């Protein structure tokens, strides 16, 4: 039961609350705020002992209705989401497309719930005309999507964030501990600004509590700028370990991703975006917020000391206790997520895209597969002759009347198991980006998993890529 004194405190929704930054933020603020922590993991809600200021809410961030329900009653939002970890047993997507979709869900729901202010933790953007890495390009796109609605948004841009439990410092420490001789590709010689997690928390505090910092964009750079090679050398010095290097003139992202992941004990999905971003010089631009924090910056040496135990090993990540159980449950659930970005032809709306998909699919397979829609809007994909029904799609009430979103529940058909919650097919439009996202969430195939992965899953991906090419031709024809 919430006490009257506690209920008077502002309620802050945190998307990404169980991760490194989210955990430190909740601890830092203590009892100053109430937090509603959004997580897709029931294990986190059950096992997390820190409930004094936190209400855990199981929420699928890919579901707009669930996000809207979870944000109801909140005054502020903190957005810490980056979709690099697997969310289904099979994921056919890249993080740029899923990040776009998740950010749009969050800001739509925040506007509906009447949130006053959102703070987003983004990445440092290099001062260059060179093409950005996919990771930084995605961060910038998310910033734009979050600012596309009426809710006030503050953006904090940080490079590597160091502190106890953080993957960036853990990776660095493990590399030095395990590799006395390292082959250094070109990306380790770019400069970057790192910052301590305490200073990140202080920046959030100022942006939440001081109106003068609200609604702006601020770079955070606490440690002095260093190359990643210099960070390795400094870490080796602090650990009292020898570190010898062989310089290599190329980036070799594919190869270095795997050896850095292996010896750094960080998943390749996290290492890849990190090293691709470090090919740029990432230095924070001085600003009013960093000026306010200048006497509080934590040094690189102090960040190191707080991040290791007595034996020099990195302190554990807050998610370590639940990640293996989450992965096991994801595998057992046998669900599929498929997200593809496609060109948006002219001024088409989402309903037109959905109808075009059915017409195009029937043509593509020469009438062998047919799409039929009844008076209630239910779409059935059948084999030639009308039997059997392969998939049955029922319009979701949440997307009715929306030009930018057309969504269906997967309610039947021999190719889909009937599960709770139901799977969904959705077409979401992003006119500002000139694209749309076609996605399937929570699909539960009937076929045995291995057979499905080798047949239906591959066919679906080929079909969606072909539909994307079809839309590109319509796009070119429209602007010709």
C-alpha positions in Angstrom: 0.0 0.0 0.0 1.4 3.4 -1.0 1.5 5.9 1.9 0.0 9.4 1.4 3.4 10.9 1.8 4.8 8.6 -0.9 1.9 9.1 -3.3 2.6 12.9 -3.3 6.0 12.3 -4.9 6.2 12.6 -8.7 5.8 9.3 -10.5 8.5 8.7 -13.1 8.3 6.0 -15.7 11.6 4.4 -16.6 11.9 2.3 -19.8 15.1 0.3 -19.4 15.0 0.4 -15.6 16.7 -2.9 -14.9 19.9 -2.1 -16.8 23.1 -0.5 -15.7 22.0 3.2 -16.0 18.4 2.5 -14.9 19.5 0.7 -11.7 22.0 3.5 -10.7 19.4 6.2 -11.4 16.8 4.6 -9.1 19.4 4.1 -6.3 20.7 7.7 -6.8 17.3 9.3 -6.5 16.4 7.2 -3.5 13.0 8.4 -2.1 12.9 11.7 -4.0 10.7 10.1 -6.7 8.4 7.2 -7.2 9.4 5.0 -10.2 7.4 2.8 -12.4 9.9 0.5 -13.9 8.9 -1.0 -17.3 10.3 -4.4 -18.1 9.4 -7.3 -20.4 11.0 -9.8 -17.8 8.7 -11.2 -15.1 11.9 -12.5 -13.4 13.2 -9.0 -12.8 9.9 -8.0 -11.1 10.0 -11.1 -8.9 13.7 -11.1 -8.0 14.5 -7.4 -7.7 14.7 -6.6 -4.0 14.8 -2.8 -4.4 11.1 -2.0 -4.2 11.1 0.9 -1.7 10.7 3.5 -4.5 9.9 1.2 -7.5 6.8 -0.3 -8.8 7.7 -3.0 -11.4 5.4 -3.3 -14.4 5.7 -6.1 -16.9 5.3 -4.4 -20.3 6.1 -5.3 -23.9 7.5 -2.1 -25.3 6.6 -3.4 -28.8 2.9 -3.2 -27.8 1.5 0.3 -28.0 -1.5 -0.4 -25.9 0.6 -2.0 -23.1 3.0 1.0 -23.1 0.1 3.5 -23.0 -1.4 1.6 -20.0 1.9 1.5 -18.2 2.5 5.2 -18.6 -1.0 6.2 -17.3 -0.6 8.4 -14.2 3.1 9.2 -14.7 4.4 12.7 -14.8 7.8 12.2 -16.2 9.6 9.6 -18.4 13.2 8.4 -18.7 14.0 6.5 -21.9 17.0 4.2 -21.8 16.1 1.6 -24.4 18.4 0.2 -27.0 17.1 -2.9 -28.6 20.4 -4.9 -29.0 19.5 -7.9 -26.8 17.3 -10.7 -28.3 13.6 -10.3 -27.4 12.3 -13.4 -29.1 13.7 -16.8 -30.0 14.0 -15.7 -33.6 14.5 -12.1 -34.5 14.6 -11.0 -38.1 15.6 -7.3 -37.9 18.3 -4.9 -37.1 18.5 -2.6 -34.1 18.0 0.5 -36.1 14.5 -0.6 -37.2 13.4 -1.9 -33.8 14.8 1.2 -32.0 12.7 3.4 -34.3 9.5 1.4 -33.6 10.1 1.3 -29.8 10.7 5.0 -29.6 7.6 5.8 -31.6 5.5 3.6 -29.2 6.9 5.3 -26.2 6.4 8.9 -27.4 2.9 8.1 -28.7 1.9 6.5 -25.3 3.6 9.4 -23.4 1.6 12.0 -25.3 -1.7 10.0 -24.6 -0.8 9.7 -20.9 0.0 13.4 -20.6 3.6 13.2 -19.5 5.2 16.6 -18.9 8.8 15.8 -19.7 10.9 12.9 -21.1 14.7 12.5 -20.7 16.4 10.4 -23.3 20.0 9.0 -23.0 21.5 9.2 -26.4 25.1 8.9 -27.8 27.7 11.5 -28.5 27.4 12.6 -32.2 30.7 13.4 -33.9 31.3 16.8 -35.4 31.9 15.5 -38.9 30.3 15.3 -42.3 31.3 11.6 -42.6 28.5 9.0 -42.5 27.6 8.0 -39.0 27.9 4.5 -37.7 24.6 2.6 -37.6 24.5 2.9 -33.8 24.9 6.7 -33.8 22.6 7.1 -36.7 20.0 5.2 -34.8 20.5 7.3 -31.7 20.0 10.5 -33.7 16.9 9.0 -35.4 15.4 8.1 -32.0 16.0 11.7 -30.8 14.0 13.0 -33.8 11.2 10.6 -33.3 10.9 11.4 -29.6 10.7 15.1 -30.4 8.0 14.6 -33.1 5.2 14.9 -30.6 4.0 17.5 -28.1 5.8 16.1 -25.1 8.9 18.1 -24.0 12.1 16.1 -24.5 15.6 16.6 -23.1 18.4 14.7 -24.7 21.6 13.7 -22.8 24.4 12.5 -25.1 27.1 10.3 -23.6 29.9 8.3 -24.9 31.2 5.3 -22.9 29.6 5.3 -19.4 31.9 3.8 -16.7 30.8 2.5 -13.3 30.1 -0.6 -11.3 28.2 -3.1 -13.4 28.6 -1.2 -16.7 29.4 -3.3 -19.8 31.8 -0.7 -21.2 34.2 -0.7 -18.3 33.8 -4.5 -17.7 34.8 -5.1 -21.3 37.9 -2.9 -20.9 39.0 -4.5 -17.6 38.5 -8.1 -18.9 40.5 -7.4 -22.1 43.5 -6.1 -20.0 43.2 -9.0 -17.5 43.1 -11.7 -20.1 45.3 -10.3 -23.0 48.8 -9.2 -22.3 49.3 -8.9 -26.1 46.6 -7.2 -28.2 46.2 -6.6 -31.9 44.8 -3.1 -32.1 42.7 -2.2 -35.2 42.3 1.4 -36.4 39.2 2.2 -34.4 41.0 2.1 -31.1 43.0 5.2 -32.1 40.0 7.5 -32.3 39.4 9.9 -29.4 36.3 9.5 -27.2 34.8 11.1 -24.1 33.9 8.8 -21.3 31.9 9.7 -18.2 31.2 8.2 -14.8 27.7 6.9 -14.0 27.5 9.2 -11.0 27.9 12.2 -13.2 25.2 10.8 -15.6 22.8 10.5 -12.6 23.6 14.1 -11.6 22.9 15.3 -15.1 19.5 13.6 -15.0 18.8 15.2 -11.6 19.5 18.7 -13.0 17.3 18.1 -16.0 14.4 16.8 -13.9 14.6 19.5 -11.3 15.9 22.7 -13.0 13.6 24.2 -15.7 16.5 25.9 -17.4 17.9 22.6 -18.6 14.6 21.2 -19.8 13.9 20.5 -23.4 17.5 20.9 -24.7 20.3 18.7 -25.9 23.5 18.3 -23.8 26.7 16.4 -24.3 28.2 14.8 -21.3 32.0 14.4 -21.0 33.5 13.8 -17.6 36.8 12.2 -18.1 39.4 13.8 -20.3 39.1 12.7 -23.9 41.3 9.6 -24.7 41.7 7.1 -27.4 40.5 3.6 -26.6 44.1 2.5 -26.8 45.0 5.1 -24.1 42.1 3.7 -22.0 43.5 0.2 -22.3 46.9 1.5 -21.3 45.5 3.4 -18.3 43.5 0.4 -17.2 46.5 -1.9 -17.4 48.5 0.6 -15.3 45.7 0.7 -12.6 45.5 -3.1 -12.6 49.2 -3.5 -12.4 49.2 -5.6 -15.6 51.5 -5.6 -18.6 49.9 -4.5 -21.9 51.7 -4.9 -25.2 50.2 -3.9 -28.6 50.5 -4.7 -32.3 48.9 -1.9 -34.3 46.8 -2.8 -37.3 46.0 -0.2 -40.0 42.4 -1.3 -40.7 39.2 -1.4 -38.6 38.4 -5.1 -39.1 35.0 -4.8 -37.4 33.8 -8.3 -38.1 36.9 -10.0 -36.8 37.6 -7.7 -33.9 34.0 -7.9 -32.7 34.3 -11.6 -32.0 37.7 -11.5 -30.2 36.7 -8.5 -28.2 33.4 -10.2 -27.2 35.2 -13.5 -26.4 37.9 -12.0 -24.1 35.8 -9.1 -22.9 32.8 -11.2 -21.8 30.3 -9.0 -23.5 27.8 -10.2 -26.2 28.8 -9.5 -29.8 25.5 -7.6 -30.3 26.8 -5.0 -27.9 30.4 -5.0 -29.0 29.7 -4.4 -32.7 27.8 -1.1 -32.3 30.4 0.1 -29.7 33.4 -0.4 -31.9 31.7 1.0 -35.0 30.9 4.2 -33.1 34.5 4.5 -31.9 35.7 4.9 -35.4 34.6 8.5 -35.0 36.2 11.1 -32.7 33.5 11.5 -30.0 34.2 14.6 -27.9 31.6 16.4 -25.9 30.8 19.9 -26.8 30.9 22.3 -23.8 27.5 23.5 -22.6 25.6 25.0 -19.7 25.0 21.6 -18.1 28.6 20.4 -18.1 29.5 23.9 -16.7 27.2 23.2 -13.8 28.8 19.8 -13.2 32.4 20.9 -13.7 33.3 20.6 -10.0 31.7 17.2 -9.6 33.4 15.3 -12.5 34.6 11.8 -11.3 38.1 11.0 -12.6 38.9 8.0 -14.7 40.9 6.6 -11.8 38.0 6.9 -9.4 35.6 5.3 -11.9 38.0 2.4 -12.1 38.2 2.0 -8.4 34.4 1.9 -8.0 34.0 -0.6 -10.8 36.2 -3.4 -9.6 36.3 -5.7 -6.5 39.3 -6.3 -4.3 40.8 -8.7 -6.8 40.5 -6.3 -9.7 37.5 -8.1 -11.3 34.6 -6.0 -12.7 31.6 -5.8 -10.5 28.5 -7.7 -11.8 25.9 -6.2 -14.1 22.5 -5.7 -12.5 20.9 -8.0 -15.1 23.3 -10.9 -14.6 21.0 -12.7 -12.2 18.0 -12.8 -14.5 19.5 -12.8 -18.1 20.1 -16.6 -18.3 16.6 -17.3 -17.0 15.1 -14.8 -19.5 16.9 -16.4 -22.4 15.7 -19.8 -21.4 12.1 -18.7 -21.2 12.4 -16.9 -24.5 13.6 -20.1 -26.1 10.8 -22.1 -24.6 8.1 -19.7 -25.7 9.1 -20.2 -29.4 8.0 -16.8 -30.6 9.1 -14.8 -33.6 9.7 -11.1 -34.2 10.3 -9.8 -37.7 10.8 -6.1 -38.4 11.6 -4.6 -41.8 12.0 -1.0 -42.9 10.6 -0.2 -46.4 10.2 2.9 -48.6 6.9 4.8 -48.2 5.3 5.5 -51.6 4.0 9.0 -51.8 1.1 9.8 -49.6 -0.2 6.3 -49.0 -1.7 5.6 -45.6 -1.2 2.5 -43.5 -4.5 0.9 -44.6 -3.5 1.2 -48.2 -0.2 -0.4 -47.5 -1.9 -3.4 -45.8 -4.4 -3.8 -48.7 -1.5 -3.5 -51.2 0.3 -6.3 -49.3 -2.6 -8.7 -49.7 -3.0 -7.9 -53.5 0.7 -8.1 -54.1 1.1 -11.4 -52.3 -1.7 -13.0 -54.3 0.0 -11.8 -57.5 3.4 -12.8 -56.3 2.4 -16.5 -55.9 0.3 -16.6 -59.1 -3.0 -17.0 -57.2 -1.7 -20.0 -55.2 -2.0 -17.8 -52.0 -5.0 -15.5 -51.9 -5.9 -12.7 -49.4 -9.6 -12.1 -48.7 -11.1 -9.5 -46.4 -14.7 -9.7 -45.0 -17.1 -7.0 -44.0 -15.6 -6.9 -40.4 -12.1 -6.3 -41.8 -10.9 -9.8 -41.0 -8.2 -10.9 -43.5 -7.7 -14.5 -44.3 -4.8 -15.9 -46.3 -5.8 -19.1 -48.0 -4.5 -21.5 -50.6 -6.1 -21.4 -54.0 -9.7 -22.5 -53.7 -10.2 -21.0 -50.3 -9.0 -23.9 -48.2 -7.2 -24.3 -45.9 -6.9 -20.9 -44.1 -3.2 -20.3 -43.6 -3.5 -17.2 -41.4 -6.4 -15.2 -40.1 -5.8 -11.6 -39.1 -8.3 -9.5 -37.1 -7.9 -5.7 -36.9 -6.9 -4.4 -33.5 -9.2 -1.7 -32.1 -6.2 0.5 -31.2 -5.3 1.1 -34.9 -8.8 1.8 -36.2 -9.0 5.2 -37.9 -5.3 5.8 -37.8 -3.6 6.8 -41.0 -0.1 5.9 -39.7 -0.8 2.6 -38.1 -2.6 -0.5 -39.3 -2.4 -3.6 -37.0 -3.9 -7.0 -36.8 -4.0 -9.8 -34.3 -3.1 -13.2 -35.6 -6.3 -15.0 -34.6 -6.2 -18.3 -36.5 -4.9 -20.4 -39.4 -3.0 -23.6 -39.6 0.4 -21.9 -39.6 0.0 -20.3 -36.2 -0.4 -21.7 -32.7 -3.1 -19.9 -30.6 -1.3 -18.4 -27.7 -1.7 -15.6 -25.2 -0.8 -12.9 -25.9 -1.7 -13.2 -29.5 0.8 -12.4 -32.2 0.4 -9.3 -34.3 1.1 -8.0 -37.8 1.5 -4.3 -38.1 2.3 -1.6 -40.7 3.6 1.6 -39.1 4.3 4.8 -41.2 7.1 7.3 -40.6 6.5 10.0 -43.2 9.3 12.3 -41.6 11.8 9.5 -42.3 10.2 8.6 -45.7 9.7 5.0 -44.6 7.4 2.5 -43.0 8.0 -0.5 -40.7 6.3 -3.8 -41.5 6.5 -6.1 -38.4 5.4 -9.3 -36.9 5.5 -9.6 -33.1 4.9 -12.6 -30.9 4.2 -15.0 -33.8 4.0 -18.6 -32.6 4.5 -21.1 -35.5 2.8 -24.4 -35.7 5.6 -26.2 -37.4 8.3 -27.8 -35.3 10.9 -25.2 -34.5 13.8 -26.5 -36.6 11.6 -27.1 -39.6 10.0 -23.7 -39.2 13.4 -21.9 -39.0 14.6 -23.7 -42.2 11.5 -23.2 -44.3 8.7 -20.8 -43.3 10.9 -18.3 -41.5 13.2 -18.0 -44.5 10.3 -17.7 -46.9 8.7 -15.0 -44.8 11.9 -12.9 -44.8 12.3 -13.3 -48.6 8.6 -12.3 -49.1 9.0 -9.2 -47.0 12.2 -8.1 -48.7 10.4 -8.6 -52.1 7.5 -6.5 -50.9 10.0 -3.8 -49.9 11.4 -3.8 -53.4 7.8 -3.6 -54.8 7.2 -0.5 -52.6 10.4 1.0 -53.7 9.3 0.7 -57.4 6.0 2.5 -56.4 8.0 5.1 -54.6 10.2 5.8 -57.6 7.1 5.9 -59.9 5.4 8.4 -57.6 8.3 10.9 -57.7 9.2 10.4 -61.3 
